[in-house]
Amino acid sequence: MSQQAKTVQKNRTARTSGLKPDDQIVITGAGGFIGGALARYFHDQGFTRIRAVDKKPLPRWYQHVPGVESLCLDVSQEDNCRSVCEGAVEVYNLAADMGGMGFIERFRIECLRSILINTHMIEAAWRGGAQRYFYSSSACAYNTELQKDPHCRALKESDAYPAMAERGYGWEKLMSEMFCQEYWAERGMRTAIARFHNVYGPFGTWDGGREKAPAAICRKVIEAKDSGRHTIEIWGDGTQTRSFMYIDDCTLGIDLITHCDELIATPINLGSNELIAINDLVSIAEEIGGIKLKRTYDPTAPKGVAGRNSDNTMIQRILGWQPSTPFREGLAKTYAWIAQQYADRKAGKRTVKDEA
């Protein structure tokens, strides 16, 4: 048994929380990357009544999990939220209009409007009698004044205040966290709040403008290798730093956080603390792809804050666990999956990007 498996046995998960296999679990944003992975995670745990919801048409969902009820509904609409939450025992809200840094910086209104989703979903979950409600927040909620240096100190949970969140997306996350805290304080509904740090892995967006840096860099390396143009364009100067969390760590972390009573209505980091510079990300992707590329830099492109890392002191203290997949290992799996997607598209086959 792996060390991680032993650790998980010591923690409370959906399987050990009293949740019955046939209790209704609702996941919004389930047609996307993390939501789809979470639906598969709970299905693999043996839960038989999973309601997956996304506004994208069903043929465009990233993953389809056998036996899961899949609904095409827009949960920014209040009536849809009430329908979705009917009979729910646990609700996992991962629905949001967002993407990589290019999308977040260019479409702030769309990001802000996601507050309608959480506003309606948490009310519907409470009215429907849900026992637990999970909200997917983001490290973008942290004070941007603390993220101006690539060699930044890791951000701890208290660093969200005094508030100076990333415009648009970050402020929406911070306000939605408050809703979750007040529904516990005033109405007694158990809420869980995880601040995600750059989730990546297979079955994620890899092209089109909404992809995160790991997928974008993998795709660019694959394109350069295939085209024979051995160059790569990097947004910013490449010194920007981030931590990146592999998808399997994310889904396990969601489960552990949601079922830990010590973390009710308490925002907590969910991310790796392995700090990676974008230039180093490119180097790792080149090594995986077996190629060396000439680099060009676009200082005018969206690049976000200079540096951001996850302080995992709190999650280690409370759960005895933290995301642990080494970045090189996770990126190799991601690169292989994107390479197959790229080859499938060239062969005229349908791919995740083409469906998304």
C-alpha positions, 0 to 999 in steps of 0.5 A: 500500500502506498504512503498516500493510500495509508494517509487517506485511510486515516482521513475522512472521505466520502466512503467513510463519512456515512454517505451511502452508495445510493445517496445523490451526489450533484456535480456542476461543471461536470462537462469540464476538466475538473468536474468530469474528473470528479464525476469519474472519481466518485463513480470509481469509489462505488457511488451509484447516483451521481448527477453531472451538470454542465451548460455545454451540449452533451457531445461537447463534454470532456468526459462521459462516465458510464452510469452517471446522469448527465444533464445539459443545464445552465446553473446561472439560472435559478430555476435550473439550480433548484431542479439540479439540487432536488434530492441532493445529499452532497453538492459540488459546485465547479461550474464557472466561466473561466479559462487560462490567463488569456481568458481571465484577463480578457473576459473579466465580465464573464468571470464576474458573472459566475457569481450568479452560479454560486449564489443560486446553487448554494441557495438551492442546495440549502433549500433542497436539504443538502448536507454538504456543499463544496465550492471550488475557489482559486488562488486568484483570490489572494492579494496581488500585492504579495505576488509581484516577485517571481521568487515569492513566498508561498501564500497562506490562507490568511493572505487573502486579506486585506483584499486585493484579489485579481480583477474579475475572476479573483473577486468573484471567488472571494465573494463566493467564499463569503457566501459559503461561510455565511450559509454555515454561520447563519443557516448551518449548512456544512460548506467546504472551500478549496482554493485551487492552484493551477490544476492540470492533467489529461482530459483538460483544455489544451487549445483554443484560448482557455487552456492553462500554461502546462497544456499550452506549452505541451501543445506548442512543443508538439506543434513545433516538433510536427511542423519542423518550425523549431520555435516556441513563443512564451507569454511574458519573459518566462520568469513568472512562477507558479505551482501546478497541481496534477488532477488526481491530487485535486480530486482526492483533495476535494474529497478529503476537504469536503468531509473534514469537519475541522474545515467547515466554511474554512478556505484552504489551499489545494495545490502543490508547493513545487514552484516552477518558472515558466522557462523551466516548464518549457525546458521540461516539456522539451525534454519530454518531447525530445527536442530543443526549441528557439524561444521568443517572448511576447511581453504584451501577452497576458501573463498574470502575477509574477509569482504564486505558490501554495503554502501547504502548512495548514492542509498538512497539519489538518489532513496529514496530506498534501498534493504530492505528484511531482510536476515532471511526472504529471507533465509527462502524462499530460504531454502524452495525452495531448500528443495523442489528441493532436495526432487524432485531430490530424487524422480527422478524429474528434478530440476534447478540444474540438468538443469543448 
